[in-house]
Amino acid sequence: MKLEKDSLTILKEALERLDGGFAELPDVNAQYDKDALRGVLLEVADRMQDNYPYFHPCYAGQMLKPPHPVARLAYMLSMWVNPNNHALDGGRASSRMEKEAVAELARIFGWETHLGHLCAGGTMANLEALWVAGKLNPGRKVLASDQAHYTHSRISDVLHLDFEAVPCDSRARMDLKALEDSLKKGDVGTVVATIGTTGTGAVDPLPAILELRDRYGFRLHADAAYGGYFGLVDNLSDETAASYRRLSEVDSLVIDPHKHGLQPYGCGCVLFRDPSVGSFYKHDSPYTYFSSSELHLGEISLECSRAGASAVALWATQRLLPMTRDGEFAAGLAKCREAAVTLFGKLEADPLFLTMFEPELDIVIWAPRANRSSEVSRMSKQLFDAAAERGLHLALFTYPARLLREAWPHVEFDTESVACLRSCLMKPEHLDWGDRLWELLLDATHSISK
């Protein structure tokens, strides 16, 4: 395995082009000790070897997807300028690129009119969405499923909003009866629908939740940080695809380009269907915004200084790989979904394993077969280690026993939760590597069964 380095020649060419744009400035020679710099950088390279190979198909564990070369290069190129996308003074070009890139993300969900911007990640993006929701529905409760990301309860606490977790059904989706029971109490202001949970990739049943909104009048936020991009693919189940078709009807949503959008970390996005919510961000900063009557991104963001490099990288990626249903980007994402369905089929057909439900996106959950839940957990942890010894890197996931009883009727549940194995097949290469990964998994499983 060799890390990709050919693109560095393109970076050098682009850097020379960038440098040409400032040719009229007086020369300033950078002052640093090159030998010392080299020594430190080589030490960094040695230290960074103490990582799992997140970029390789043999890493099939957590949701870690390598940036596309164009994103990596554009991010590095922008670092010679180091723009700040808070105010136009700090990032004129990168601010325009952010607005264009965010508009393209909004079009994925059918929004030509919107308010939105990039932010540090999904947590900050969800915080802004719930902050606006709290302004519109002060003193009213926030609901999300008990398989939603823990950030929602934490954010609600930060914002001094009451939060309630709604139980899930056996497929890890928000239980509609439980949701309606909570809504009947009359104190709910916001419901968070998760479009791709980070645990299982489950998609909450959005059409039915929208019907409940019509009856109970709450604000609906979609946390599509993980699953948002899957609206571009054509190989979802009919039920899952139906939720994506209705995403244009939510009030706000979050998508994370640093997950499936091929970006370096530090790139989330929050979008609002109604641009008038921008009035909640209003503040005065004459020393920052004096240079232009044009909208500064800092005027519609809770964050102040933000990396313009994230916008440059995202813009470049979307320029190379447009966000269209028939494009190269969507085709790569469809391969991730196909890889997950293929792995699930092999697991379901093999008596060595216990499965739960067919993946909705590209996350697969399974466990070694055993008679008791405590034994399932023990063997899952053994298999995790055995697979890693063979170069296959998986993830462990603790799942509530109550959600497994229907799927595993012959297991005796002597614990309230079960450690299972989880794979995020986020790389298109996972489809081509499926047979090799399966061989490694079988070998590791046989080794713990002896």
Secondary structure, 3 states (H helix, E strand, C coil): CCCCCCHHHHHHHHHHHHHHCCCCCCCCCCCCCHHHHHHHHHHHHHHHCCCCCCCCCCECCCCCCCCCHHHHHHHHHHCCCCCECCCHHHCHHHHHHHHHHHHHHHHHCCCCCCEEEEECCHHHHHHHHHHHHHHHCCCCEEEEECCCCCHHHHHHHHCCCCEEEECECCCCCECHHHHHHHHCCCCEEEEEEEECCCCCCCECCHHHHHHHHHHHCCEEEEECCCCHHHHHCCCCCHHHHHHHHCHHHCCEEEECCCCCCCCCCCCEEEEECCHHHHHHHCCCCHHHHCCCCCCCHHHHCCCCCCEHHHHHHHHHHHHHCCCCCCCHHHHHHHHHHHHHHHHHHHHHHCCCEEECCCCCCCEEEEEECCCEHHHHHHHHHHHHHHHHHCCCECEEEEEEHHHCCCCCCCCECCCCEEEEEEEECCCCHHHHCHHHHHHHHHHHHHHHHC
